[in-house]
Amino acid sequence: MNQNQNYKKRVPSSRAAVDALQRFPNTSIRSLSRYLCATKPGMFDSLQYARSILRLVSGVRANGSGKYNNISGVDPEARKAKIPDTLRIKRDVFDLLPGRYGIMADVHAPFHEPRPMDSAMEWFRDEKVTGLIFNGDFQDCEAISYFGATSPRNFLVEVENVADLIGYIQKSFPGIPIIWQQGNHEDRLDAYYRRHSPQLADLPSSGLGEILGLDARGITLLDRKQRIALPNFTMMHGHEMKGGYSPVSSSRWALLKAKHCISVAHFHQTNETTISDINHKMLTAWGIGCLCDLEPDYNPYANGWCWGAAIINNEGGDNWEISNKRILSNGRLV
């Protein structure tokens, strides 16, 4: 058996010990034992066991100096310097299929506003949309936010409210697909787990999709910060790009950041900005209004918010068009 086969056939604890010895050369066996017990508690349940494995693979005797000069039986290829595996996150885009989609952004349930929601849905019905897009922050998740809550903290009641609202929307648009793009408020659930109970964060039943039964409802929940893409167009919630808190024009801010045709919600503004590049190619960005309370307790006055909704008609390829409307206090779309 050659050295490479010998390395691969080591029990997992021996391989972990070899990796630790290579990663932290000239570190004492005692320190490496603590490191292994801390990083791999299921594999090393005591310092004594970790020390014994480290001594075995490094050739250090129990009465030795506690240091090692060479690692016996290690694959020579493993000694060669190499770039460690990257931890970067690979983000896939969601390709929007052809169709006419109604866009509802920043509903912030249970702090949604029924009148503009009914106006938006009536518009969608008149335009015979074939799908819906929840463009981020459909659920507020205030009860688990690290900000001070302005209502009693009861996440169960909030989930019940959101489930009822989804049921109402699906009864109004039976059989059509719904795409749920996550915003910064949906991120609050994962952040809550990470802060208070990281052991539960990765359970298959802990996510928003499982809590609300979105698969059973036929709703597609996109990954965190996943973009919706068409040729020469990107739809985002808006929190994915840093550098803007309350811009004068959300569409202008987004266009300057993305340098690409784009729509954003997040800022609760309805607006549009168009520029042309040096070759006279026009680039347009849209800011989509919200469907939530315009006077929340944390920011009730002169916040510049407005109600709004949009429709994107995707005919395939580069043939797409966006209609972006404001909704007045009387429910009229303009």
C-alpha positions as CSV (number, residue, x, y, z in Angstrom):
1,M,0.0,0.0,0.0
2,N,1.5,3.4,-1.0
3,Q,1.5,6.5,1.2
4,N,-1.4,8.0,-0.6
5,Q,-3.6,5.0,-0.1
6,N,-2.4,4.8,3.5
7,Y,-3.5,8.4,4.1
8,K,-6.9,7.9,2.5
9,K,-7.6,4.7,4.5
10,R,-6.9,6.3,7.9
11,V,-9.8,6.5,10.3
12,P,-11.4,10.0,10.3
13,S,-9.8,11.0,13.6
14,S,-6.3,10.2,12.2
15,R,-7.0,12.2,9.0
16,A,-8.3,15.1,11.1
17,A,-5.1,14.9,13.2
18,V,-2.9,14.9,10.1
19,D,-4.7,18.0,8.7
20,A,-4.3,19.8,12.0
21,L,-0.6,19.1,12.1
22,Q,-0.2,20.4,8.6
23,R,-2.3,23.4,9.1
24,F,-0.6,24.5,12.3
25,P,3.1,23.4,12.1
26,N,5.3,23.7,15.2
27,T,2.3,24.0,17.5
28,S,2.4,21.9,20.7
29,I,0.5,18.6,20.8
30,R,-1.4,20.0,23.9
31,S,-2.6,23.0,21.9
32,L,-3.6,20.9,18.9
33,S,-5.5,18.5,21.2
34,R,-7.6,21.4,22.5
35,Y,-8.1,22.6,18.9
36,L,-9.4,19.2,17.8
37,C,-11.7,18.8,20.8
38,A,-13.2,22.2,20.1
39,T,-13.6,21.9,16.3
40,K,-14.6,18.2,16.1
41,P,-16.3,17.4,19.4
42,G,-18.1,14.3,18.0
43,M,-14.8,12.8,16.9
44,F,-12.5,13.8,19.8
45,D,-14.4,13.4,23.2
46,S,-11.3,14.0,25.4
47,L,-8.0,15.7,25.4
48,Q,-6.3,12.4,26.1
49,Y,-7.7,10.7,23.1
50,A,-6.8,13.7,20.9
51,R,-3.2,13.7,22.2
52,S,-2.9,9.9,21.6
53,I,-4.0,10.3,17.9
54,L,-1.7,13.3,17.4
55,R,1.3,11.4,18.9
56,L,0.5,8.4,16.7
57,V,0.4,10.2,13.4
58,S,3.3,12.6,14.2
59,G,5.7,10.0,15.6
60,V,6.0,11.9,18.9
61,R,6.4,9.6,22.0
62,A,4.4,10.2,25.1
63,N,7.5,11.2,27.0
64,G,8.7,13.4,24.1
65,S,9.0,17.2,24.0
66,G,5.5,17.8,22.9
67,K,6.8,19.1,19.6
68,Y,7.1,17.3,16.3
69,N,9.6,17.6,13.5
70,N,7.9,15.4,10.8
71,I,4.7,13.7,10.2
72,S,5.1,10.0,9.6
73,G,3.2,8.3,6.8
74,V,1.7,11.5,5.3
75,D,0.9,11.6,1.7
76,P,3.7,13.5,0.0
77,E,1.2,15.3,-2.2
78,A,-0.6,16.5,0.9
79,R,2.6,18.3,1.9
80,K,2.6,20.5,-1.2
81,A,1.4,24.0,-0.8
82,K,-2.0,24.6,-2.4
83,I,-4.7,27.3,-2.3
84,P,-7.3,26.3,0.3
85,D,-10.9,25.7,-0.7
86,T,-12.8,29.0,-1.0
87,L,-15.8,29.8,1.2
88,R,-17.4,32.1,-1.2
89,I,-21.1,31.8,-1.9
90,K,-22.1,31.0,-5.4
91,R,-25.3,32.8,-6.2
92,D,-27.5,31.5,-9.1
93,V,-30.0,33.7,-10.8
94,F,-33.6,32.8,-11.2
95,D,-34.6,32.8,-14.9
96,L,-38.1,34.2,-15.2
97,L,-40.2,32.1,-17.7
98,P,-42.3,33.9,-20.2
99,G,-45.6,35.3,-18.9
100,R,-47.3,38.3,-17.4
101,Y,-46.5,38.7,-13.7
102,G,-48.0,41.0,-11.1
103,I,-45.4,42.4,-8.7
104,M,-46.3,43.0,-5.1
105,A,-43.5,44.4,-3.0
106,D,-43.0,45.3,0.7
107,V,-46.3,44.0,1.9
108,H,-44.8,43.6,5.4
109,A,-47.7,41.4,6.6
110,P,-49.2,41.7,9.2
111,F,-48.8,45.4,8.6
112,H,-50.2,45.3,5.1
113,E,-52.8,47.8,3.8
114,P,-55.9,46.1,2.4
115,R,-57.0,49.0,0.1
116,P,-53.9,49.3,-2.1
117,M,-53.6,45.5,-2.1
118,D,-57.1,45.1,-3.4
119,S,-56.4,47.8,-6.0
120,A,-53.2,46.1,-7.1
121,M,-55.0,42.7,-7.3
122,E,-57.9,44.2,-9.3
123,W,-55.4,45.6,-11.8
124,F,-53.7,42.2,-12.0
125,R,-57.0,40.5,-12.8
126,D,-57.9,43.1,-15.4
127,E,-54.5,42.6,-17.1
128,K,-55.0,38.8,-16.8
129,V,-51.6,38.1,-15.2
130,T,-50.3,34.6,-15.4
131,G,-48.1,34.7,-12.3
132,L,-47.3,36.7,-9.2
133,I,-44.0,37.9,-7.8
134,F,-43.7,38.8,-4.1
135,N,-40.8,41.2,-4.5
136,G,-39.3,40.9,-1.0
137,D,-40.5,41.7,2.5
138,F,-43.8,40.0,2.1
139,Q,-43.7,39.0,5.8
140,D,-42.4,41.6,8.3
141,C,-41.0,39.2,11.0
142,E,-41.2,42.0,13.5
143,A,-41.7,39.6,16.4
144,I,-38.2,38.1,15.9
145,S,-36.5,41.3,14.9
146,Y,-33.5,42.7,16.9
147,F,-35.2,46.1,16.7
148,G,-37.7,47.1,19.4
149,A,-41.2,45.8,18.4
150,T,-44.1,48.2,18.2
151,S,-46.6,45.5,18.7
152,P,-46.8,42.5,21.1
153,R,-44.1,40.0,20.1
154,N,-46.0,37.0,18.9
155,F,-44.5,35.3,15.9
156,L,-47.2,32.6,15.8
157,V,-49.9,35.2,15.4
158,E,-47.8,36.8,12.6
159,V,-47.4,33.5,10.8
160,E,-51.1,32.8,11.0
161,N,-51.8,36.3,9.5
162,V,-49.4,35.7,6.7
163,A,-50.8,32.2,6.0
164,D,-54.4,33.7,5.8
165,L,-53.2,36.4,3.5
166,I,-51.5,33.9,1.2
167,G,-54.7,31.9,1.2
168,Y,-56.7,34.9,0.2
169,I,-54.3,35.8,-2.7
170,Q,-54.3,32.2,-4.0
171,K,-58.1,32.1,-3.9
172,S,-58.2,35.3,-5.9
173,F,-55.7,33.9,-8.5
174,P,-56.3,30.2,-8.5
175,G,-53.8,28.0,-10.2
176,I,-51.2,30.6,-11.2
177,P,-47.5,30.3,-10.0
178,I,-46.2,32.5,-7.2
179,I,-42.5,33.4,-6.9
180,W,-41.4,34.7,-3.5
181,Q,-38.2,36.7,-3.6
182,Q,-36.8,37.2,-0.1
183,G,-36.0,40.6,1.3
184,N,-34.2,41.9,4.4
185,H,-37.2,41.2,6.6
186,E,-37.4,37.5,5.7
187,D,-33.7,37.4,6.6
188,R,-34.7,38.1,10.2
189,L,-35.8,34.5,10.7
190,D,-32.4,33.1,9.9
191,A,-30.7,35.9,11.9
192,Y,-32.8,35.0,14.9
193,Y,-31.8,31.4,14.8
194,R,-28.1,32.3,14.5
195,R,-28.3,34.7,17.5
196,H,-30.4,32.6,19.8
197,S,-30.3,29.0,18.8
198,P,-27.7,28.2,16.1
199,Q,-28.3,24.5,16.6
200,L,-31.8,24.9,15.1
201,A,-30.7,27.1,12.2
202,D,-30.0,24.3,9.7
203,L,-32.8,22.0,10.6
204,P,-34.9,21.2,7.5
205,S,-38.1,22.3,9.3
206,S,-36.8,25.7,10.5
207,G,-37.0,27.8,7.3
208,L,-39.8,30.2,6.3
209,G,-40.8,27.9,3.5
210,E,-41.4,24.9,5.9
211,I,-43.2,27.1,8.5
212,L,-45.7,28.4,5.9
213,G,-45.8,25.1,3.9
214,L,-44.9,27.0,0.7
215,D,-44.1,23.8,-1.3
216,A,-47.5,22.4,-0.5
217,R,-49.1,25.7,-1.6
218,G,-47.1,25.7,-4.9
219,I,-45.1,28.8,-4.1
220,T,-41.5,29.0,-5.2
221,L,-39.3,30.5,-2.4
222,L,-36.1,31.9,-3.9
223,D,-32.8,31.7,-2.0
224,R,-31.5,34.6,0.0
225,K,-30.4,37.5,-2.2
226,Q,-31.2,35.6,-5.4
227,R,-31.8,37.8,-8.4
228,I,-34.6,37.3,-10.9
229,A,-33.2,37.7,-14.4
230,L,-34.3,38.3,-17.9
231,P,-32.0,39.3,-20.8
232,N,-30.7,42.7,-20.1
233,F,-32.8,43.1,-16.9
234,T,-32.5,42.2,-13.2
235,M,-35.2,42.3,-10.5
236,M,-34.0,42.6,-6.9
237,H,-35.5,43.5,-3.6
238,G,-32.9,46.3,-3.2
239,H,-31.2,45.5,0.1
240,E,-28.7,43.3,-1.7
241,M,-26.8,46.4,-2.9
242,K,-25.2,48.4,-0.1
243,G,-24.8,52.1,0.0
244,G,-28.3,53.4,0.1
245,Y,-30.6,54.0,3.1
246,S,-33.1,56.6,2.0
247,P,-32.2,57.9,-1.5
248,V,-34.0,60.8,-3.1
249,S,-34.8,58.4,-6.0
250,S,-34.5,54.7,-5.5
251,S,-34.4,54.0,-9.3
252,R,-31.6,56.5,-9.9
253,W,-29.6,55.0,-7.0
254,A,-30.1,51.5,-8.3
255,L,-29.2,52.5,-11.9
256,L,-26.0,54.1,-10.8
257,K,-25.1,51.1,-8.7
258,A,-26.1,48.3,-11.2
259,K,-25.3,50.1,-14.5
260,H,-28.0,47.8,-15.9
261,C,-31.7,47.8,-16.4
262,I,-33.1,46.9,-13.0
263,S,-36.1,47.2,-10.6
264,V,-35.9,47.5,-6.9
265,A,-38.4,47.7,-4.1
266,H,-37.2,48.1,-0.4
267,F,-37.3,51.9,-0.4
268,H,-41.1,52.1,-0.7
269,Q,-40.9,54.5,-3.6
270,T,-42.5,54.5,-7.1
271,N,-40.2,56.1,-9.6
272,E,-38.4,55.6,-12.9
273,T,-35.0,56.8,-14.2
274,T,-33.6,56.4,-17.8
275,I,-30.2,57.3,-19.1
276,S,-28.3,56.4,-22.3
277,D,-24.7,55.3,-22.6
278,I,-22.1,56.5,-25.0
279,N,-23.5,54.3,-27.7
280,H,-27.1,55.6,-27.1
281,K,-28.2,52.4,-25.5
282,M,-31.0,53.2,-23.1
283,L,-30.8,51.9,-19.5
284,T,-33.9,52.2,-17.3
285,A,-34.4,51.5,-13.6
286,W,-37.7,51.3,-11.7
287,G,-38.5,51.8,-8.0
288,I,-41.6,49.9,-7.0
289,G,-43.9,51.2,-4.2
290,C,-45.0,49.3,-1.1
291,L,-48.3,47.8,0.0
292,C,-47.8,48.3,3.8
293,D,-48.6,50.9,6.5
294,L,-47.2,54.2,5.4
295,E,-46.9,55.5,9.0
296,P,-45.2,52.9,11.1
297,D,-44.4,53.8,14.6
298,Y,-40.6,53.8,14.0
299,N,-40.9,56.3,11.1
300,P,-44.4,57.8,10.9
301,Y,-43.8,61.3,9.3
302,A,-42.4,62.6,6.0
303,N,-40.8,59.3,5.1
304,G,-41.4,59.7,1.4
305,W,-43.1,56.3,1.0
306,C,-46.0,55.6,-1.4
307,W,-48.1,52.6,-2.3
308,G,-47.5,51.0,-5.6
309,A,-47.4,47.8,-7.7
310,A,-46.1,46.7,-11.1
311,I,-46.6,44.3,-13.9
312,I,-43.8,42.7,-16.0
313,N,-44.7,41.2,-19.3
314,N,-42.1,38.8,-20.4
315,E,-42.6,37.6,-24.0
316,G,-39.3,35.7,-24.1
317,G,-35.8,36.7,-25.1
318,D,-35.2,40.5,-24.9
319,N,-38.9,41.2,-25.3
320,W,-40.1,42.4,-21.9
321,E,-41.9,45.4,-20.7
322,I,-42.7,46.9,-17.2
323,S,-45.7,48.9,-16.1
324,N,-45.1,50.6,-12.8
325,K,-47.9,52.4,-11.0
326,R,-48.5,54.4,-7.9
327,I,-51.7,53.8,-5.8
328,L,-53.4,56.8,-4.4
329,S,-55.0,57.0,-1.0
330,N,-58.4,56.4,-2.6
331,G,-57.2,53.2,-4.2
332,R,-56.8,54.6,-7.7
333,L,-53.8,53.5,-9.8
334,V,-51.9,56.2,-11.7
